[in-house]
Amino acid sequence: MASSSQQQRTPASDAVTLSVGGVSDVVVNVLDGFAMASVERRTLADDVRDGIEDCGFEAQILSIESLLSDEGEEAQAKERTVSLRIDGMSSEHCQQVMSAIELFGNSITVIKPVVTPSDPVLTLSYQPNLPTLSIRVILASIASVNSPPFRVTIEHPPTIEQMARAMQHRERQHIFFRLLFAFIAAIPTFIIGIVYMTLVKDGNPSKEYLMQPMWAGNIPRAVWALFFISTPVMFYSASGYHTRTLKEIYAMWRPGSTTPYLERFTRFGSMNMLVSLGVSVAYFSSIGLMTLEARTPPRKVGSATTYFDSVVLLTMFLLAGKPYVGYQLALTLITSHEGRYIEAYSRARTADAVSALTSLRPSDALLLVPATSGEIPSATGSSLEDPEKGDPDNEKGLLSTPLHSTIEKVPVDHLEVGDVVRVLSGSTPPADGIIMPGQRGTFDESSLTGESRLITKLPGDTVFVGTINKGQPLHIKVDAIGGKTMLDKIVKVVREGQTRRAPIERVADHIIRYFVPVVIFLSLLTWILWLSLGLSGSLPAHYLDIEIGGWPVWSLQFAIAVFVVACPCGIALAAPTALLVGLGLAAKFGILARGGGEAFQEMAQLDLVVFDKTGTLTEGGEPRVSDCIFSPSRPWPRSVILGVANELETASSHPLATAIRHFSKDSDAQSGSAFEEIAGKGLKAVFADLKCTAIIGNELWMDEHGAEIDPETSQNLLTWKMDAKSVVLLAIQRDEDATFRVVASFAVMDPLRPGVSGVISQLAEQGISSWMISGDNYTTASAVARAVGIPADRVIAGVLPHEKASKFSTLSRHIEELQKSGPKRKVNSKWARISSTGQNRTIVAMVGDGINDAPALAVADAGIAIGSGSDIALSSASFVLLSSDLRTLITLIDLSARIIKRVKFNFGWALVYNMIGLPIAAGVIYPTGHRLDPVWASLAMALSSVSVVCSSLLLKTYKEPVQSVEAVESISSEKKTHLRSM
């Protein structure tokens, strides 16, 4: 099941979720505000939601999916469940619609019937049986109930990401308005409660006016003013803390709670509870003091012994500390001008990975409908009477509609498994399907497999949504729809890979869980000790400096001060502020950090880096001709031969053809005719002026034509292939010679990125292993690996996108033995980093750039995308390197270590600050004549946060490693050009 929570998740929500019997495998996406858990039965989903809401969180069940065995999955795959929206109904139509569904008998199961026109959504399940039962038949049957026909569409509920985004927006607004109100209230509170009451000397006319009693007893104007200001702050601005505190208490003590009784007294609460208690004690004790003053006869100067100012200032300080409220303002203070520009770009460009993946799916399909099938036409489809007319792909008669069939344009949602659809040249299949007999195609699958070359598809081969048909139009039989396509599998992997939280951020949770009961105990102990000393006569009489309440009220000031000064804002901000400064620093060095604390921590503990090949270790742009050899027995000059090659390649859009055309653009122009192209092999044409026939392509194409290759050329071809270069051969057949002879050989390569070998070497110096994973063939992949310094036994080739994610677990097990015998980290060098956590687990980072890398980037401990890559890779990664220079990776590793060290220092400093502040607030130094009043205690609490922020700001003095300076210097000009082009 998946659910979404409006507020930030706490250990309490995790504990309640896991305390529900039959719930396991809880994973939470803190940034996007949704969680996933495994439940034994569907009815438990409501229990989980109720438990989370009991903790003070708004929760909704977004989806429930069955976890089935292979047999169960196969059975479920045959059944389809859809929700249909029927627009245009009135009340009398509801029964007519249900009657139309009943005509199908037991073939359709109604899950949610149409109840009213205000909720015209019908949910049903069925097993398609073409052509008599399909979604199109059902839609047409419902639409025909009325005249004019109803408009029936398939209803798609909001996705998890859309719901979470909306809930987060509401929460930000909720906090912002409360903070704004508290800030406005804090201005007069500060003037009245601190400036006039404390700083302005007695005798000031304004102070005397404020201290004059009014309305009831000896209550002065200042106290009334503070009462009216603080009351809405108490019950509006701080209401979130009170509500969640009450729900946390209920969740812990509710009937059936599994929390041990001892823990209910020793390990409970959160910062919400501590804040709520501190504010509540200050407010209600002030009400009590006002009540006592109201019973006191008025005097010339009233008594101002209240803590209303603490209520307002404390609430404002705490709301301002909310990370998701102060984020924009903090960016302005923490990051440099260039960093702010990059962060603004980051927020605009970091699109949702799931949405980007889903956008690869087309909205419409060209359905082949046999005229004799008896199928009812689609309710929304449009018939194409002459589908070949105007279609340039069909001008040569490459594909014709079968006899007695029509082509109908229908929404992709209207397809069923078993349908036959047409895939035009340059378009993507609307669903995964199998190529029909007698047809063949050429597909660009780089979006899914990372294979840079075109793939020839034969009858019976499967084609996938998201790939591009680069050949002639063809027909495919739909094999998978809905959530069963390969693209949907990638979406699922990406979504699950984004549900991790930084381990170091849990430190604050554990500290606060014990911090709250300790502070409550210390506050009570402080009050009891001072009260006992006062009542027993152990304290000097001049200590009692208040006019009302006696020793109980006097002692209460110390207890409230302990509550206020101990609010663990410094502890709560220890990680977020350091990570925020690190975010700005990363932007300064051309790194966009998307993965938060988890990503920085994993990079600081890195054991292994896995590189994608194309576009990561190589430049990934248009390939270029690196070598060209002409046969000594060539019949014409080089310029003529290059002209023949150029003319041949003008008939192809293959990337290798583009490289040949670019290389031979200045050659002598030639004119060919009777062009023939065989996908995956090459081209053939006749050159009348030269009295020859020429072919160009790969070795298989040469073999089919019996082309002769001399031994020297063969040796060169072998060398090129070992160097990860693609081979293109040109052969001619002269009129007087019946044999094709190779006259030119071209080596085409995707150049390596600058500095890649140095990066691999530096990683090895730090004890970090480098691996390579690719969808390309092993020969090419291993050749690239050798060129950059990666051993051949660390190459994983021929891997599909959704398989890349699963390879990481296998890779981690294999690497454990390698790490034992490999070089140790230089912990005392400038590359020193935090050592591994002690867990028997290898920390793996993935570096990639394409759509095919998205699942691996999402599930890796740290995903790193090259900024020149696809939007989907960028949005799935933990980090994005804006510079195409991989040497920035070294800076990222070093910076991550510094950030995590600063987080740990902040935690230690915040704890020490509280350990010093608590005794002072409790009155340890009061015998010297000094006391920390609650108002100043709230200021001390704020200074705790300020000190942590200042500590984090010291990160700005960070200098990148010397080895990476050249890479960083190249970013300034490249960055702005890159941003403008994207």
N, C-alpha and C positions, 0 to 999 in steps of 0.2 A: 504494500500500500504506500501511497505518497500523500503527505499532508503539508500544509503551509502555515507558518506561524507569523503573526504580525510583529511581535517584539523579538528582541534578541533572545536566543535560547540560553538557558542556564543549566547548571548541573541538576537543579530540581526537576526540570522538565525531562531530562534524560532518565533520572532515577524513577520518576513516575511512569514513564513509558516502559522501562524495563521491568517495573514492579507489576505490570499487568501480566497475568499468567498467559503463556502462549505467545509472547512477543520476544523477538530476538533480532539481532543484526540491525541495530538502529544506527543509521548514518545521517548526518545533518550537514546541509550546505548553509553555512552561516551567512555568506555574502548574499545569496539569493533567497534565504529565508524559507527553505523547504527541507523536509526530512523524508527518509524512506525507512521502512521497517518490515520485517517478515512476521506475519501473524498466522497462527494455526488455522483460523477460520475467519470468514468475512465479518461475523458479528463482533469480533474483537476490535475492529477498526473504530467503532463508535466508542468503545471503552478507552482506547488510546487517545482519541480526540478529547473526550471528557476529562481524562487525567491531565492532559496538557492545559486545557482551559482552567482546571482547578488550580494550576500553578500561576495563573494570571496572564495567560497567553491566549490570543485569539487563534483558533486553529480550524482548518477546513480539510475535509477529505477530498482530495483532487482525483484520485484514481485508485482502483484496486485491480491488480492483475494476478491471475492464478499461476502458481509455480507447480508445473506438472511434470510428470515423468515423460519419457520419450513417447510412450503409447498415448498418454493423455494429450501431449502436444499435437500428435498426429490427428487425434479425434477432434481436438479443438480447431485445428487448421481447416478442417472441412466445414466448420460452422462459422457463420458470419453474424455478428451483432451490429445493428445500425440504429441510429436515432434519426427519425424523419420529422422535419418541420413542415406543417401543412398550413400554408397561408391562404386566407380568403374564406375560411370556414365561418359558419354561424352555428348556433346551438343545435339545430336540427340535423346538421351534417355529421355530428360526432358519431351517431349510431350508424349512419350510412357508411362512414369510413370503416368502422369496425366490421360491418357486414361484408364489405369488400375484402377485408383481410380474412374473414372466416371462410370465404370461398376457396381458399387455398388449403383448407383442412388442417391436418396435423403437420403439414410441411412448414408451417410458420408458428413460432411460439411468441406470444405477445408478452413482453416483460413489463412495459409501462403503457397502458392504453391512453388514448386521447381522452382527457377529462373535460376540459372546457376550451372554448376558443381563445381564452387569454393565455392558455398554456398548450398550444397546438403541437406538442412534440410526442411522437409515437415511437417507442423503442421495441424492437422485435429481433428475433434471431431465426435463422433458417440455414439449410444446407443447399447451396446452389445446385441446380440440375438443369444445365443448358439443353435446349433453349426454352423449356417450359417454365422454369423458375429461376429468375435472376433479379437483381435489384432493379433493372430497367423494367421488367414485367410488373414488379410490385409498384413502382412509382407510377407507371402508366395506369394501372388498375385503380389506384387511389385517385389520381388526377381525373379520371373519367367519371367519377361519381357525380360531379357537378358540371354544369354548362354555364359559362365557360369553365374549362378545367381548372382545378386547383393548381397552385404553384407549390410543388413538393420538392424540397431540397434535403440533402443529408446534413444533419446538424453536427457540428464539430465543437465540443466543449473547449473552454480555454485550456491552454497547456499549463503545466506546472510553472514554467518560467513566467508566463503572462500573469498568472494569479499571484505569484510571489512578488513580481514587480509592482503590481497594483497595491498589494498590502504594505509593502515597504514605503510606497509613496504616501499612503495614509498615515503610517506611523511617523514619518518625518514631519508631516504637517502637524500631527498631534503634538509632538515634542516642541516644534518651532513656536507654535502659538503660546504654549505654556511658558516657554523660555522668554518670549517677548513680553508677556504680561509680568513675569517675575522681574525682568530687567527694568521695566518701567516703574514697578513698585519699589525696586531697590534704590532708586534715585532719591525720593523723599525720605525713605527709611534711613539711608546713610546720612543725609543732612540732619534729620531730627535725632536719630538714635545714637549716632557716633559724633558728628561734628558738634552739635549743640549740647548733648548730654555729657560728653566726655572732654572735648577739646576746648570749647568756649568756656571762659572763666565765669564764675558767679558774678552777678551784677550787670551782666549784659542785658539790655532791655528786651531783646528778642527772646533770650533764654528765660528771663523772668516771666514773659508772657506765656511761653510754652509750659512753664512749670506751675502756672496758676491752676488750682482745682476747678473742675467744671462738671456739672450735671449730678454726679453721685459722689458723696463723701470726699475723700482726699485724692481722688484720681485726677491727675493733671491733664491739660490739653494734649501734651505730647504723647501720653500713654493712650488716650482715646484715638489719636491720629494713627499711632502704630497698630492699635487693635484693628481699626477699620482697613488699614493697608494689608496687614498680615493675614487676616481671615480669608479673603479670596485666594491668596497665595497658598495658604494651608490646604484649602479644600478644592482648589482648581489646579494650580501649578504642580503641587506635590501629590495630587490625587493618584497618579499612577503608582507611586511608591506605596501608598497606603493600600490600594486595591490588591496589588501583587503580594504585599506582605500578608494580608489576611488570607489570600488564596494559598500561599505557601504554607501557612500554619494549618489551614484546613487540609491540604494535601498530605501533610505529615501526620495529622491526628484523625483523619477521616476513618470511618469504619472500614475495615479490611486493609488498612495500610500495612505494608510489609516492613516499614522502617522499624528497626529494633528500638525498644524503649530507651535504652541507654543513649543511643544516638540522637533521640529526640531532645535530649537535654545537653548533649555535648558536641554535636556536629549537625548544626542546622542553620537555616537562614542564608541570606545573601546580602549584598549591598543594599538592595531594596529595603530589607528589614531594618538594617542599621540606620539608614537614612530616615525611614518612617518613624522609628523609635526616637531618634534624636530630635526631629522636628516636632513630633507629638508631645514629648516631655516638655520641650521649651514652650510650646503653645499653651498646653493645658495647665502647666504650672503658672504661666503668666495670667491665665484666666482666674486661677485660684488666688493669686496675689491681688488682682483687680477686685475680686470679691471681698477680700479682707480690707482693702483700701476703701471700698465703697461703704463699709461699716464704720470707718474711722472719721471723726469730725474733720471738716475741712480746715486747713491751715493756710498760711500765706504762700508757702511753697509745698506743692504736692510731692508724693513719693513716686519715683520712677523706677522702682525695682521690678522690672519685667524683662522678658527675653523675646519679645515680639520681633525685635530687629534681627536676632539670630535666626528666627524662622524664615524671614524673607531672604537674608543674605545667604544662608546655607542652601536654601532651595535653588536660588539663582546659580550659585557656584556649581552645584551638582548637575543641574540641567545643562549648564554650559559645558560640562565635562562629557556629555554624551558624544561618543565618537561620530555617530552618523549625523549629529546636528552641527558640531563644530568643524566638520571636515573641510568645507569650503573655506571658512575663515582661517583655519590652521594652514591650509595650503598657501594662503597669501603670506603668512608669517614665516613659514618654515622653508618653502622652496624659493629658489632664485627666479628671476624673471623668465629665464629660458625654461626652467623647470616647470613653471606654471603653464607656459605655452604648450609644452609637451604633455603635461597632465590633462589640459583641456583637450588636446588631440586624442590622448589615450581614452578618455571617457567617451568621446564622440565615435572613435573608430572601433573600440572593443565591443563589437556586436555580439549578440547572444549566439553561441556556437550551435545550439540546437536549431534555432530559427534559420541560421545560415545554411545548415545542412539540409533542412526541410525545403528550403527554397530551390534546391536543385531539381525537385520533382516538378514536372510540367503540370499545368492545370487541365489540359484537354488531351484527348486521344482520338486517333482516327480508327474507328471500329469497323471491321469488315463484317457486314451483316448479310448472310446468304438469303436470297429472296425466298427460298423455299423452306426456310427454317420455321416459319410460323410465329416467329417472335414478334411481340407487340413493339412498335417503334418506341424509342426513348421519349419520355415526357419532355425532356429539355434538349435533346440532341437535334442537330440540324443535318439534313441529308445533303450530300454532295453529289449531284446528279452526274457531273462530269469531272471526276477527281483528277484526271490526267491533264485537263485543260489548264494551261498557264503554269504548269509545273515543269520547270526546266529539267528536273531530274528524269522526266518521263518523255521528253522530246525525242529521245533516241530509242524509245520503246524498251527501256531497261526493266520496267515493271508495269504490269497491267492488272486491272482488277479481274479476278476470276469471273467466269461466265455466271450469269444469274446472281450476282452479288452487288451490293452497293456499299459505299463508304459513308459512314455517319460520324460526324464530329460530336463526341460526348465528353462530359466531365470525367476526369480520371476516377472519381469516386464511383462511377457507374460501371466500372469494369468488374468482371468476375474471372476467377481462375478458369482457364479453358477458352477464353475469348481470343480471337485473332485480331491483331491491330497492325496498322501500317506505321513504320518508322521512316520518316523522310530523311534525306541526306542533310546533315548539319543539325539534326534534332536529337533529343534524348528519348529513350524508350519511356513510355508512361508507367511501366511496371516491369519487374523482372520477367523475362520470357525466354522461350526456346525458339531458335530460328527454324522456320518451316522447311520441309523437304524441297530440294531443288533450288535453294537460294543460298547466298553467301554474302557476308558483309565485312567491312573494315571499321573497327571501333577504336576510338581514343579512350582508353580506360585509365588515363593518368590520374583522374580525380579519385579513383578508388584503389588502384594497385600501385601507383607510382611508376609504372612502366612507361618510359618516354616514347617508345615506338608504337606504331599502330598495330593492333591485334586483328588478325584475320579470323572471322567467325564462320564456321561451316554448319550445315544442317545438323540440328541436335545440340549445338552449343548454346550456352546461356548468355544472355546480355542483361545488363543491369541498369536500373534507374541512375541517372547522374553521369553515365558515359555518353559519348557523342558518336553518332553514326557518320563516319567520314567517307563512306562509300556510297553505293547506289541505294535507293529505297528498297526496303524489304518488309516481309511480313513475319511477325513473331506470335507465338502462342503464349498467352499470359500464364505465368507459372507461380507468381507470388504477388499479393496485393496487401493493402492495409499495413499492418505492422510487421509483416513477414519478409519484406525485401531486404537486400543487403544494406541499402541506405538506412533503413529503419534500425538495423542491427548496429550500424555505426552510431546513429543517434543515441541508442540505448547505452552504448559503451561510453560515449562522451558524457551523457547525463550522470551516469553512475560514477564516473571518474572525478566529477567535480564536488563530491560530497565528503570532503575531508577537512579537518580542522587542525591547526598547528598545535603540536603537543605542548610547546612551551607556553601557549596561551592558556592552557589548563592549569598552570601553576597558580595563577590568580584565583581561579575557582576553588582550588583545594585550600589555599591560604584563607580565603574569606569564609569558607565553611566552618573553619575552627576559629577564625578571627571574631565572628559575630558573638558566639556564646562567651568567649573570653572577655570581650569588651563589655557585654551586658553584666557579667559577673564583676568586673572591675568597677563599673559604675555603681552598682549596688553596694559593693564593698566600700567604695570611697564614701558614699553617703552614710552608711552605717558607722564607719570609723569616726568621721568628723562629728556626726550626731552624738555618738557615745562619748567622745571626748568633751563635747560642749556641755551635754547634760550632766556629766560627772564632775564638772568644775575643773577639769584638767587644762582648759584653755583660758587665757587671760580674758577678762571681761571686755577689753577694747576690741577684741577680734569681732565681736557681734556688732557690725556696723550698719545693720538695717533696722528700720523702725517697726516692721511688721513681720510676723511669721516665726520669729525667734530662731533657735538653733536648727529646727528642721528645714526651714526655708534657706537659711544661711548655708547649711551643708549641701542643699540641693544644687547650689551654684557649681560646686566642684563636680558633682555627678553629671550635670548637663555638659559641663566643659569636657569631661572625659568622653561622653557620647559624641560631641561635636568634633573634637580634635581627632578622634579615632576613625572618622569616616574614611574608608580605605580608597580614596580617590587616587592617591599616589600609586597604590598597588594596582588599581584597575587601569591606570594610564601607563604603567611601566612598559608594557609591550606595544600598545597602539601608537604612542608618540614616537618611540624609536623606529617603529616600522614605517610611520608616516614620513619621518625625516629620511629614512632609507629610500623611500619611494621617490622623494625629490632628488636625492643624490643619484639614484639609478637613472632618472630621467636626464640628469646633467651629463651622464656618461653614455647616453643613447640607449638606455634600457628601460622598457616599460614593464613595471612589476604588477602583474594581475593576480597572482596567487596568494598574496598576503603573507602572514607569518609562517604558515606551513612551508611555503615555497622557499622563503629565506632560510628557514631552519634546515630544510633538507639540503639546500645548496651548501650550507656551512658544514654539513656532515657527509658530503658527497663521496661515494666510493667508485662509481661507475658512470660513464657518459656513453650513451648510444646515439650515434649520428645517423641521420638519413643520408642517402647518397645524393640523388638528384636535387639540385637547388640548395643543398646544405654544404656538403663537402665540395660540390661543383657549383658553378655559377647558375646553372639551371635556365639560362636564357636560350636564345637561338644558337644552335651548334655552329661551329666554324670549321672550315677545312684547315687542318693543321699540316698535312703532308700531301704532296701530289707527285707521282712518278709517271713518266711517259715511256712507252716502249721504244727501244732503239730502232725497231723496224717500222715505226709509224709511217704511214704514207704521206702525211701532210704536216705542215708546221704546227707548233703547239697552239697558236691562236685559233687555227681552224678546228682542231680537235676540241678545244674549250668551247668554241662556238657550237659544235654539235652537242656537247654536253649541256650547254645552256638552253638550247632549243628543246632538247628532250625534257629537261626538268621544268620547263614552263608549263607543261601539261599536268604537273603534279603539285599538290599542296603539302606534301610530306615535309617535315622539318629538315630531313637530309637533303631533299630537293632544294629547299630554300638556301641551305648552306652552299650547295654546288652553284646555284644561280648567282649568289652573291660573290663567290670566288671567281666566276667566269664572266662577270658583267662587262668587262672591257675587251672581250674577245671579238673575233670576226663573226659577224652575224651570219647565221645559216637558216635555211628554210626547210622544214620537214613536213611530211604529210602522213596520212594513215596511221595516226597515233593509236597505240594500244597500251593500256596500263593494267597490270595485274597486282592487286593490293598485296603488300607484304613481300613483293619480289622486285618489280621494276617496270620500266617502260620500253617501248619499241616503236620505231618510226622509220620511214623511208625518206632519203635525201636524194632527190632527183639530180640536183646540180653536181653532187659529189659521186653520183652513181653508186650508191651503197645503201645498205640497211644497217641501222645502228641500234644497239640495245644498251641500257644503263640500269644498274641495280646491284643486288647482292650476289654472293657466290652461287646460291641456289638457282638464280635466274640465269647465270652464266652456264651452269651445268646443264640446265634444260635445253640450252641452245648449242651445247657442245663446244663452247668457247675454249680456246687454248690459252693457258696461262704459263708463261715461262718460269723456270725454277727461281730466278732472282725475284720476280714479282711475288711468287708464292711465299718466299722467305720474308719479304717485306710485309705481306699481309699478316703472317703469323706474329711478327713483331708488333704491328699496330694493335692487333687484338689483345696481345698481352699487356699493352699499354692502355687498355680500356677505350680504344678508338673504334668507331664504326667504319666499315669498309664499303666503298662504292666503286664499282668497276664499269668501265666503258669499253665496249667491243664493237667492231664493225665487220660487215660482210660485203666485200666488193663484188661487183657483178661477175668478174672473171674468177672469183674465188668463192667456193661454196662453204668455206669454213669461217666461223667467227673468230676473230683474234682480238685479245685485250690490248688496247692501245694506250689506256690511261687508268691509273689507280688513284683513288682519293681516300684519305683518312680524315674522318670527321669526328670531332671530339667536343665534349662539353668541358670547358677549362675548369681547373680546380680554383677554388677561391684563394685569394692571396693570403699567405700566412697560415694556411691550414696545417702544414707540417709542423710549424713552430708551436702551434696550439697543442697538437697531439703530444709533442715533446715536453712542453711545460706541464701538461696534465700528468704525464708519466713521472716527472720529477716530484710531483706532489703525492704520488702513490695512487693516482686515479686512473683506472683502466679505461681505455677507449675501445668501443665496439662500433660496428656498422650494421644497420638493418636496411633492407631494400626490397622493393618489389621487382627489381630487375633480376636478370639471370646471374648465376654465380660467377661465371667467367668474367663478365664486365665488372661486377661488384668487387670481386677479389682484386682485380687489377687496379681499381681506384683505391682500394684499401692499401695496397702495397705502395702506391704513389704517395700517400699521405703519412705512412708510417704505422698503419694498423695491421697487425699480423693476420694472415689468412684464416687462422683458426678462430678469429674473433669477428667473422663475417657471417651474417644471417641473411640469406637471399631468398627471393621468390615468396615473400610473405604478403598475404592480403591484408587490407587495412584492419578489419575486425580481428585478424589473427595477431597483429602486432601487439595488441594489449596483452593477450594471453602469453606472449613470448617473454614478457618481463618477469613473470614468476619463475618460469623455467630458467631464464638467464641468471636470475639471482642465485638459484641453487648451484648452477654451474660455476659461478664466479667465486663462491665461497672458498673453494679449494685453490683457485688461482690467487686470491688475495692473500692466502696463508703463505704462499711461496713467492709473492710479488714484492716489489720494493716498499719499504715503510715510508710513512709520511715524515716530512722534515718539520717536526713540531716546533723546533726552535728557530726556524728560518722565517723570512718575511712572508712566506706562504702559510704560516701557521694558522690552523683553523680549529674549531671545536671538534674534538674527536667524536667518534660514533657513540651512540647512546648506550652502548653496552648490550643492546638487544642483538640477538643473532639474526640480523637482517641486513642485507645490502641496500644502500641508498642509491637509486638509479635515476639518472636524468636523461631525458630524450630531447634531442635537437633536431628539428624538422621545419619544413616550410609549406607543405602542400595539404590539400584536403585529405589525401590518403594518410597523412600523419596525425590527423585530428584525434582519433581514438587513443593512439599511443601517447600523444601529448597530454591528454586528459587523465590517463590512468598512471602515468609515470609519477614517481615521487616529486619530480620537478620537470615540467615541460617547458622547453625553450624554443620559440619560433623565430625564424629569420623574418625581419620586417618586410622584405620584398616578396614574401609568400602570400598565400591566399588569406582572405578574411577569416575563413573557418579555422585555419591553423592559428592565426593570431588570437582568436577569441577562445580557443581551447587551451592555450598555453598558459603556464604560470608566469613566464617572462617572454618579452618580445625584444629582440635585438634590432634596433632601427638601422644600425650600420650593418652592411653585408659582410664586414670584416669579423671573422669569428674570434679574433683576439680580444674582442669585448667580453667574451665568455670568461676569460681569466679575471678581468675586473669584477664581473658579477660574482664569481666564487669568493674572491677576497673581500668584497664589500659585504656579502652575506655573512661572512664570519664576524666582521666588525659589528654588524647590526645585532646579531644574536648575543655577542658579548655585552653590548650596551644594554640590551633588554635584561640580561641577568644582573648587570650592575644596578639598573634602575630598581629591580625588585629588591635587591639588598639594601639600597639607599632608602627606599620607601619604608621598609621594615624598621631600619635603624631610626628613621625620623619618627615613626610612631612610638618606638620604644623609648625615645627621649621625650616626645611630646606628651605621652600618656602620664608619666609621673609628674610632670610640671602641671598639667591640667588637674591632676588629682590633689595638688596642693603641697607637694614635697618642699617647694621653696617658699611656702607662705610664711614660715617663721621669720624669713628675712624681710618681710613686708611686701612681697610681690605675689600677685595672684593672676592666673589666666582666666579672665572673665569669658563667659560663653561667646560674646561678640568677637573678642579677639581670638578665641579658640577657633571660630569659623574662619577667621582670616589666616590663622596658622594652618588650618586644613587646606585653605586655598594655596598657601605658600608651599605646602607639600606637593601639590600638583605642579606649581610653577617650578619647583626645584627639579622635579622629574623631567619636565619639558626642557629646562635649561640643560640638563644632563644629556637629553636626546639631541639637543641642538649642537652639542660638541661634536657630533658625528660629521657636521659640515666641514670640519677640518681634515676630513679624510682625503688622502692622496692616492690616486690609482697606482698600481704596481708599475715599475719602470718598463717592464716588458710590454705593457698595454698602452703606453703613452701614444705611440704612433697610430694605433687604431682609434683612440679617442680623438686625436687631432683631426682625423679625416671625417669626423661626424658632422662638424658644424655646417660645412657646405652641403654635404650629402643629405643631412637631415631635412633641411628646408626644401630642397628639391624633391625629396621623397614624399614629404607631407603634401606638397602641392600636387604631385602627380597622383596621389591616392585620394 
